[in-house]
């Protein structure tokens, strides 16, 4: 709860958007130092090697961050392969662990374009959450409606069975 996490945040909006960061964690309480933590996610060794060959790609967003991390499967990257300013988070057996601490960086002031890119992303996350909650509520209502409908069908079936039984009894008496 101390951080808000955004995915696929660009360096700017509109035609000025040229680079994206996989994840951005923003400390929302004073106790977090209001840090802006950039996270580059890599799931293959070849993708990591391409990243190393193009350092300007990360720098276009790292310049706004107080820390920068690589997130990858455990064992995919050796700590000594990291650029000096990068930390590393590893994923194993359903858990993320800090493998190399992220260095404290001296970020540039964030630009209005970068701030708007973050805010646009926040709106997208909020709308996904709203849509998910609405969908869950609708599913719950539908499930409740199905239960009520089943009860009505059972009640009517008992009623029809009871009437059939009485009709059979009357028919037997008539015969």
MARVOLO-743769 format. One record per residue (C-alpha): residue number from 1; residue in three letters; x, y, z. Coordinates in steps of 0.2 Angstrom, whole numbers, plus 2048, in hexadecimal, padded with zeros to 3 digits. Layout:
REM residues N
<node><seq>NUM</seq><type>ALA</type><u>X</u><v>Y</v><w>Z</w></node>
...
REM end
This chain:
REM residues 175
<node><seq>1</seq><type>UNK</type><u>800</u><v>800</v><w>800</w></node>
<node><seq>2</seq><type>UNK</type><u>80F</u><v>80C</v><w>801</w></node>
<node><seq>3</seq><type>UNK</type><u>812</u><v>80C</v><w>7EF</w></node>
<node><seq>4</seq><type>UNK</type><u>807</u><v>80E</v><w>7DF</w></node>
<node><seq>5</seq><type>UNK</type><u>80D</u><v>803</v><w>7D1</w></node>
<node><seq>6</seq><type>UNK</type><u>80A</u><v>807</v><w>7BE</w></node>
<node><seq>7</seq><type>UNK</type><u>80E</u><v>7FD</v><w>7AF</w></node>
<node><seq>8</seq><type>UNK</type><u>814</u><v>802</v><w>79E</w></node>
<node><seq>9</seq><type>UNK</type><u>816</u><v>814</v><w>7A2</w></node>
<node><seq>10</seq><type>UNK</type><u>81D</u><v>81F</v><w>794</w></node>
<node><seq>11</seq><type>UNK</type><u>82A</u><v>82D</v><w>795</w></node>
<node><seq>12</seq><type>UNK</type><u>81D</u><v>83A</v><w>78F</w></node>
<node><seq>13</seq><type>UNK</type><u>80C</u><v>83A</v><w>787</w></node>
<node><seq>14</seq><type>UNK</type><u>805</u><v>83B</v><w>775</w></node>
<node><seq>15</seq><type>UNK</type><u>812</u><v>83C</v><w>767</w></node>
<node><seq>16</seq><type>UNK</type><u>820</u><v>840</v><w>774</w></node>
<node><seq>17</seq><type>UNK</type><u>81F</u><v>82F</v><w>77C</w></node>
<node><seq>18</seq><type>UNK</type><u>82E</u><v>825</v><w>775</w></node>
<node><seq>19</seq><type>UNK</type><u>833</u><v>819</v><w>784</w></node>
<node><seq>20</seq><type>UNK</type><u>829</u><v>80E</v><w>790</w></node>
<node><seq>21</seq><type>UNK</type><u>82E</u><v>807</v><w>7A1</w></node>
<node><seq>22</seq><type>UNK</type><u>827</u><v>7F7</v><w>7A6</w></node>
<node><seq>23</seq><type>UNK</type><u>822</u><v>7FC</v><w>7B7</w></node>
<node><seq>24</seq><type>UNK</type><u>823</u><v>80B</v><w>7C2</w></node>
<node><seq>25</seq><type>UNK</type><u>821</u><v>80A</v><w>7D5</w></node>
<node><seq>26</seq><type>UNK</type><u>81D</u><v>81B</v><w>7DD</w></node>
<node><seq>27</seq><type>UNK</type><u>81F</u><v>81D</v><w>7F0</w></node>
<node><seq>28</seq><type>UNK</type><u>80F</u><v>826</v><w>7F5</w></node>
<node><seq>29</seq><type>UNK</type><u>813</u><v>829</v><w>808</w></node>
<node><seq>30</seq><type>UNK</type><u>821</u><v>834</v><w>80F</w></node>
<node><seq>31</seq><type>UNK</type><u>828</u><v>824</v><w>817</w></node>
<node><seq>32</seq><type>UNK</type><u>82C</u><v>81E</v><w>806</w></node>
<node><seq>33</seq><type>UNK</type><u>836</u><v>82E</v><w>802</w></node>
<node><seq>34</seq><type>UNK</type><u>82A</u><v>830</v><w>7F3</w></node>
<node><seq>35</seq><type>UNK</type><u>836</u><v>826</v><w>7E9</w></node>
<node><seq>36</seq><type>UNK</type><u>832</u><v>822</v><w>7D7</w></node>
<node><seq>37</seq><type>UNK</type><u>839</u><v>811</v><w>7D3</w></node>
<node><seq>38</seq><type>UNK</type><u>83B</u><v>80B</v><w>7C1</w></node>
<node><seq>39</seq><type>UNK</type><u>83A</u><v>7F8</v><w>7BE</w></node>
<node><seq>40</seq><type>UNK</type><u>83F</u><v>7F0</v><w>7AD</w></node>
<node><seq>41</seq><type>UNK</type><u>838</u><v>7DF</v><w>7AC</w></node>
<node><seq>42</seq><type>UNK</type><u>842</u><v>7D2</v><w>7A2</w></node>
<node><seq>43</seq><type>UNK</type><u>83D</u><v>7C0</v><w>7A0</w></node>
<node><seq>44</seq><type>UNK</type><u>84A</u><v>7BA</v><w>793</w></node>
<node><seq>45</seq><type>UNK</type><u>85D</u><v>7BB</v><w>793</w></node>
<node><seq>46</seq><type>UNK</type><u>85C</u><v>7C1</v><w>781</w></node>
<node><seq>47</seq><type>UNK</type><u>851</u><v>7CF</v><w>786</w></node>
<node><seq>48</seq><type>UNK</type><u>85C</u><v>7D4</v><w>794</w></node>
<node><seq>49</seq><type>UNK</type><u>86B</u><v>7D4</v><w>788</w></node>
<node><seq>50</seq><type>UNK</type><u>862</u><v>7E0</v><w>77C</w></node>
<node><seq>51</seq><type>UNK</type><u>85F</u><v>7EB</v><w>78B</w></node>
<node><seq>52</seq><type>UNK</type><u>871</u><v>7EC</v><w>78F</w></node>
<node><seq>53</seq><type>UNK</type><u>876</u><v>7F1</v><w>77D</w></node>
<node><seq>54</seq><type>UNK</type><u>86A</u><v>800</v><w>77D</w></node>
<node><seq>55</seq><type>UNK</type><u>86D</u><v>809</v><w>78E</w></node>
<node><seq>56</seq><type>UNK</type><u>864</u><v>819</v><w>787</w></node>
<node><seq>57</seq><type>UNK</type><u>854</u><v>810</v><w>787</w></node>
<node><seq>58</seq><type>UNK</type><u>853</u><v>80E</v><w>79A</w></node>
<node><seq>59</seq><type>UNK</type><u>85B</u><v>81F</v><w>79D</w></node>
<node><seq>60</seq><type>UNK</type><u>84D</u><v>828</v><w>795</w></node>
<node><seq>61</seq><type>UNK</type><u>842</u><v>823</v><w>7A4</w></node>
<node><seq>62</seq><type>UNK</type><u>84F</u><v>820</v><w>7B1</w></node>
<node><seq>63</seq><type>UNK</type><u>853</u><v>832</v><w>7B2</w></node>
<node><seq>64</seq><type>UNK</type><u>842</u><v>835</v><w>7BB</w></node>
<node><seq>65</seq><type>UNK</type><u>845</u><v>827</v><w>7C8</w></node>
<node><seq>66</seq><type>UNK</type><u>84D</u><v>826</v><w>7D9</w></node>
<node><seq>67</seq><type>UNK</type><u>851</u><v>813</v><w>7D7</w></node>
<node><seq>68</seq><type>UNK</type><u>851</u><v>808</v><w>7C8</w></node>
<node><seq>69</seq><type>UNK</type><u>84F</u><v>7F5</v><w>7C8</w></node>
<node><seq>70</seq><type>UNK</type><u>850</u><v>7E6</v><w>7BC</w></node>
<node><seq>71</seq><type>UNK</type><u>842</u><v>7D9</v><w>7C0</w></node>
<node><seq>72</seq><type>UNK</type><u>846</u><v>7C8</v><w>7B9</w></node>
<node><seq>73</seq><type>UNK</type><u>844</u><v>7B5</v><w>7BD</w></node>
<node><seq>74</seq><type>UNK</type><u>851</u><v>7AF</v><w>7CA</w></node>
<node><seq>75</seq><type>UNK</type><u>861</u><v>7AA</v><w>7C2</w></node>
<node><seq>76</seq><type>UNK</type><u>85F</u><v>7B2</v><w>7B2</w></node>
<node><seq>77</seq><type>UNK</type><u>86B</u><v>7C1</v><w>7B5</w></node>
<node><seq>78</seq><type>UNK</type><u>87A</u><v>7C1</v><w>7BF</w></node>
<node><seq>79</seq><type>UNK</type><u>87C</u><v>7D0</v><w>7CB</w></node>
<node><seq>80</seq><type>UNK</type><u>88D</u><v>7D5</v><w>7C3</w></node>
<node><seq>81</seq><type>UNK</type><u>884</u><v>7D7</v><w>7B2</w></node>
<node><seq>82</seq><type>UNK</type><u>879</u><v>7E6</v><w>7B9</w></node>
<node><seq>83</seq><type>UNK</type><u>87E</u><v>7F8</v><w>7B4</w></node>
<node><seq>84</seq><type>UNK</type><u>885</u><v>800</v><w>7C4</w></node>
<node><seq>85</seq><type>UNK</type><u>875</u><v>80A</v><w>7C7</w></node>
<node><seq>86</seq><type>UNK</type><u>869</u><v>7FB</v><w>7C6</w></node>
<node><seq>87</seq><type>UNK</type><u>861</u><v>7F0</v><w>7D4</w></node>
<node><seq>88</seq><type>UNK</type><u>85A</u><v>7DF</v><w>7D0</w></node>
<node><seq>89</seq><type>UNK</type><u>84A</u><v>7D7</v><w>7D6</w></node>
<node><seq>90</seq><type>UNK</type><u>848</u><v>7C4</v><w>7D2</w></node>
<node><seq>91</seq><type>UNK</type><u>839</u><v>7BA</v><w>7D1</w></node>
<node><seq>92</seq><type>UNK</type><u>838</u><v>7A8</v><w>7D7</w></node>
<node><seq>93</seq><type>UNK</type><u>82B</u><v>79C</v><w>7DD</w></node>
<node><seq>94</seq><type>UNK</type><u>81D</u><v>7AA</v><w>7DD</w></node>
<node><seq>95</seq><type>UNK</type><u>828</u><v>7B7</v><w>7E7</w></node>
<node><seq>96</seq><type>UNK</type><u>832</u><v>7C7</v><w>7E2</w></node>
<node><seq>97</seq><type>UNK</type><u>842</u><v>7C9</v><w>7EC</w></node>
<node><seq>98</seq><type>UNK</type><u>84E</u><v>7D7</v><w>7EC</w></node>
<node><seq>99</seq><type>UNK</type><u>85F</u><v>7CF</v><w>7E6</w></node>
<node><seq>100</seq><type>UNK</type><u>869</u><v>7DF</v><w>7E3</w></node>
<node><seq>101</seq><type>UNK</type><u>864</u><v>7F0</v><w>7EC</w></node>
<node><seq>102</seq><type>UNK</type><u>860</u><v>7FE</v><w>7E0</w></node>
<node><seq>103</seq><type>UNK</type><u>86C</u><v>80D</v><w>7E2</w></node>
<node><seq>104</seq><type>UNK</type><u>864</u><v>81D</v><w>7E7</w></node>
<node><seq>105</seq><type>UNK</type><u>864</u><v>828</v><w>7D7</w></node>
<node><seq>106</seq><type>UNK</type><u>864</u><v>83B</v><w>7D5</w></node>
<node><seq>107</seq><type>UNK</type><u>854</u><v>83D</v><w>7CA</w></node>
<node><seq>108</seq><type>UNK</type><u>850</u><v>84C</v><w>7BE</w></node>
<node><seq>109</seq><type>UNK</type><u>840</u><v>855</v><w>7C2</w></node>
<node><seq>110</seq><type>UNK</type><u>832</u><v>84C</v><w>7BA</w></node>
<node><seq>111</seq><type>UNK</type><u>82B</u><v>855</v><w>7AB</w></node>
<node><seq>112</seq><type>UNK</type><u>818</u><v>859</v><w>7A9</w></node>
<node><seq>113</seq><type>UNK</type><u>818</u><v>84C</v><w>79A</w></node>
<node><seq>114</seq><type>UNK</type><u>81F</u><v>83E</v><w>7A5</w></node>
<node><seq>115</seq><type>UNK</type><u>812</u><v>843</v><w>7B3</w></node>
<node><seq>116</seq><type>UNK</type><u>804</u><v>842</v><w>7A7</w></node>
<node><seq>117</seq><type>UNK</type><u>80A</u><v>831</v><w>7A1</w></node>
<node><seq>118</seq><type>UNK</type><u>809</u><v>82A</v><w>7B3</w></node>
<node><seq>119</seq><type>UNK</type><u>7F8</u><v>832</v><w>7B6</w></node>
<node><seq>120</seq><type>UNK</type><u>7F1</u><v>82B</v><w>7A6</w></node>
<node><seq>121</seq><type>UNK</type><u>7F8</u><v>81A</v><w>7AB</w></node>
<node><seq>122</seq><type>UNK</type><u>7F0</u><v>81C</v><w>7BC</w></node>
<node><seq>123</seq><type>UNK</type><u>7DF</u><v>81F</v><w>7B4</w></node>
<node><seq>124</seq><type>UNK</type><u>7E1</u><v>80F</v><w>7AA</w></node>
<node><seq>125</seq><type>UNK</type><u>7E5</u><v>805</v><w>7B9</w></node>
<node><seq>126</seq><type>UNK</type><u>7D6</u><v>80D</v><w>7C3</w></node>
<node><seq>127</seq><type>UNK</type><u>7CA</u><v>809</v><w>7B4</w></node>
<node><seq>128</seq><type>UNK</type><u>7D0</u><v>7F7</v><w>7B3</w></node>
<node><seq>129</seq><type>UNK</type><u>7CD</u><v>7F5</v><w>7C6</w></node>
<node><seq>130</seq><type>UNK</type><u>7BC</u><v>7FD</v><w>7C4</w></node>
<node><seq>131</seq><type>UNK</type><u>7B7</u><v>7F2</v><w>7B6</w></node>
<node><seq>132</seq><type>UNK</type><u>7BD</u><v>7E3</v><w>7BF</w></node>
<node><seq>133</seq><type>UNK</type><u>7B3</u><v>7E7</v><w>7CF</w></node>
<node><seq>134</seq><type>UNK</type><u>7A4</u><v>7EA</v><w>7C4</w></node>
<node><seq>135</seq><type>UNK</type><u>7A6</u><v>7DA</v><w>7BB</w></node>
<node><seq>136</seq><type>UNK</type><u>7A8</u><v>7D1</v><w>7CC</w></node>
<node><seq>137</seq><type>UNK</type><u>798</u><v>7D9</v><w>7D3</w></node>
<node><seq>138</seq><type>UNK</type><u>78F</u><v>7D4</v><w>7C3</w></node>
<node><seq>139</seq><type>UNK</type><u>795</u><v>7C2</v><w>7C5</w></node>
<node><seq>140</seq><type>UNK</type><u>78F</u><v>7C2</v><w>7D7</w></node>
<node><seq>141</seq><type>UNK</type><u>77E</u><v>7C9</v><w>7D2</w></node>
<node><seq>142</seq><type>UNK</type><u>77C</u><v>7BD</v><w>7C4</w></node>
<node><seq>143</seq><type>UNK</type><u>781</u><v>7AE</v><w>7D0</w></node>
<node><seq>144</seq><type>UNK</type><u>774</u><v>7B4</v><w>7DC</w></node>
<node><seq>145</seq><type>UNK</type><u>767</u><v>7B6</v><w>7CF</w></node>
<node><seq>146</seq><type>UNK</type><u>76B</u><v>7A4</v><w>7C9</w></node>
<node><seq>147</seq><type>UNK</type><u>769</u><v>79E</v><w>7DB</w></node>
<node><seq>148</seq><type>UNK</type><u>758</u><v>7A6</v><w>7DC</w></node>
<node><seq>149</seq><type>UNK</type><u>753</u><v>7A0</v><w>7CB</w></node>
<node><seq>150</seq><type>UNK</type><u>758</u><v>78E</v><w>7D0</w></node>
<node><seq>151</seq><type>UNK</type><u>74D</u><v>78F</v><w>7E1</w></node>
<node><seq>152</seq><type>UNK</type><u>73E</u><v>795</v><w>7D6</w></node>
<node><seq>153</seq><type>UNK</type><u>740</u><v>787</v><w>7CA</w></node>
<node><seq>154</seq><type>UNK</type><u>742</u><v>77A</v><w>7D9</w></node>
<node><seq>155</seq><type>UNK</type><u>732</u><v>782</v><w>7E1</w></node>
<node><seq>156</seq><type>UNK</type><u>728</u><v>781</v><w>7D1</w></node>
<node><seq>157</seq><type>UNK</type><u>72E</u><v>76F</v><w>7CD</w></node>
<node><seq>158</seq><type>UNK</type><u>728</u><v>76A</v><w>7DF</w></node>
<node><seq>159</seq><type>UNK</type><u>718</u><v>773</v><w>7DC</w></node>
<node><seq>160</seq><type>UNK</type><u>716</u><v>76A</v><w>7CA</w></node>
<node><seq>161</seq><type>UNK</type><u>71B</u><v>759</v><w>7D2</w></node>
<node><seq>162</seq><type>UNK</type><u>70E</u><v>75C</v><w>7E0</w></node>
<node><seq>163</seq><type>UNK</type><u>700</u><v>760</v><w>7D3</w></node>
<node><seq>164</seq><type>UNK</type><u>705</u><v>751</v><w>7C8</w></node>
<node><seq>165</seq><type>UNK</type><u>704</u><v>746</v><w>7D8</w></node>
<node><seq>166</seq><type>UNK</type><u>6F2</u><v>74D</v><w>7DC</w></node>
<node><seq>167</seq><type>UNK</type><u>6ED</u><v>74B</v><w>7CA</w></node>
<node><seq>168</seq><type>UNK</type><u>6F3</u><v>739</v><w>7CA</w></node>
<node><seq>169</seq><type>UNK</type><u>6E9</u><v>736</v><w>7DB</w></node>
<node><seq>170</seq><type>UNK</type><u>6D9</u><v>73D</v><w>7D4</w></node>
<node><seq>171</seq><type>UNK</type><u>6DB</u><v>733</v><w>7C3</w></node>
<node><seq>172</seq><type>UNK</type><u>6DD</u><v>723</v><w>7CD</w></node>
<node><seq>173</seq><type>UNK</type><u>6CE</u><v>727</v><w>7D8</w></node>
<node><seq>174</seq><type>UNK</type><u>6C4</u><v>72A</v><w>7C8</w></node>
<node><seq>175</seq><type>UNK</type><u>6C9</u><v>71A</v><w>7C0</w></node>
REM end
